[in-house]
Amino acid sequence: MGPNANASDMRFQQIWQQSAADINLAPLSGELATLRKAMREEAVEPAHDRALVEIGKAEEAAIDGDGPKVLKHLRTAGKWALDVATKIGMTLAVEAIQKALV
């Protein structure tokens, strides 16, 4: 409430509340580390670099146990991150990115 109020993170809180039982952050952080390395090898466009940074931020948030922040960064990382995660078989990361993109 108030003139400087912001509700943008509420969406990720809601998604996290619905998904928390399905997303284990400890193994997800490991998959995100692997995904980040794979993305680094494939990045050729500036948008890829931005997605790579967001995966790194999602990895850090997973290590910190902050599920809503993980989802926020995964959403910002976008479809290319999902495509790379699918390509290299990161099932937890794929599931989490898909939930974040909804």
Phi and psi in degrees as a GROMACS rama.xvg file:
@    title "Ramachandran Plot"
@    xaxis  label "Phi"
@    yaxis  label "Psi"
@TYPE xy
105.927  172.994  GLY-2
-68.9606  -23.9338  PRO-3
-108.024  16.837  ASN-4
-68.7233  148.579  ALA-5
-140.896  128.259  ASN-6
-113.521  16.2048  ALA-7
-65.735  -32.1138  SER-8
-82.4755  -9.73414  ASP-9
-62.9969  -35.0807  MET-10
-59.5398  -43.6642  ARG-11
-70.8955  -32.3386  PHE-12
-61.9688  -44.2882  GLN-13
-66.257  -45.2131  GLN-14
-61.534  -41.8277  ILE-15
-63.0082  -43.5735  TRP-16
-59.4715  -35.1712  GLN-17
-78.3449  -25.3423  GLN-18
-109.942  -8.78413  SER-19
-54.7457  -37.4773  ALA-20
-69.1818  -23.3911  ALA-21
-95.0993  -13.8986  ASP-22
-118.658  111.654  ILE-23
-93.9659  113.411  ASN-24
-67.0961  -31.3671  LEU-25
-63.2064  -54.8003  ALA-26
-68.3571  -29.4017  PRO-27
-63.0645  -39.6961  LEU-28
-60.343  -37.095  SER-29
-65.9136  -42.2017  GLY-30
-66.0205  -37.9257  GLU-31
-65.5456  -34.1392  LEU-32
-63.7634  -43.9828  ALA-33
-64.6923  -42.9056  THR-34
-61.7426  -43.1596  LEU-35
-58.8365  -42.488  ARG-36
-65.1558  -42.2849  LYS-37
-65.2488  -40.917  ALA-38
-65.0784  -37.1947  MET-39
-59.8571  -38.2796  ARG-40
-71.4886  -27.0609  GLU-41
-100.367  -10.2376  GLU-42
-65.7167  126.946  ALA-43
-132.973  -10.9927  VAL-44
-121.13  155.229  GLU-45
-56.0534  -36.7933  PRO-46
-62.9443  -32.6254  ALA-47
-64.9579  -40.9224  HIS-48
-62.4603  -40.174  ASP-49
-65.4334  -41.3739  ARG-50
-63.6836  -39.5519  ALA-51
-60.5919  -43.042  LEU-52
-62.4797  -42.0866  VAL-53
-64.9788  -36.0534  GLU-54
-65.8845  -39.2837  ILE-55
-62.1882  -40.9959  GLY-56
-66.7881  -37.8852  LYS-57
-64.7438  -40.1785  ALA-58
-60.4747  -46.4787  GLU-59
-61.4094  -41.9032  GLU-60
-64.9599  -37.5007  ALA-61
-64.586  -41.8638  ALA-62
-62.1834  -36.7008  ILE-63
-78.8864  -7.56197  ASP-64
78.4923  22.5544  GLY-65
-101.48  84.3584  ASP-66
-57.5591  -47.7853  GLY-67
-59.3437  -38.5736  PRO-68
-68.6236  -35.8022  LYS-69
-56.7859  -50.6384  VAL-70
-62.0752  -39.3593  LEU-71
-60.6464  -45.7832  LYS-72
-71.2507  -35.1504  HIS-73
-65.4397  -38.644  LEU-74
-62.975  -43.0862  ARG-75
-66.8224  -33.4897  THR-76
-62.1184  -39.0859  ALA-77
81.4075  -163.66  GLY-78
-66.1207  -36.3114  LYS-79
-62.917  -40.1626  TRP-80
-61.5091  -41.6065  ALA-81
-62.0388  -43.5414  LEU-82
-61.8317  -44.2924  ASP-83
-67.512  -42.2674  VAL-84
-60.679  -41.3312  ALA-85
-64.3455  -44.9836  THR-86
-59.9724  -38.951  LYS-87
-96.4313  2.49023  ILE-88
78.8712  33.6637  GLY-89
-90.2965  84.7065  MET-90
-64.0662  -40.7952  THR-91
-65.6767  -42.4956  LEU-92
-65.0987  -41.901  ALA-93
-58.9749  -48.1336  VAL-94
-60.9355  -44.0637  GLU-95
-67.5825  -42.105  ALA-96
-64.6125  -41.873  ILE-97
-60.1726  -43.1794  GLN-98
-63.7166  -38.443  LYS-99
-70.1994  -30.8836  ALA-100
-81.5639  -9.59042  LEU-101
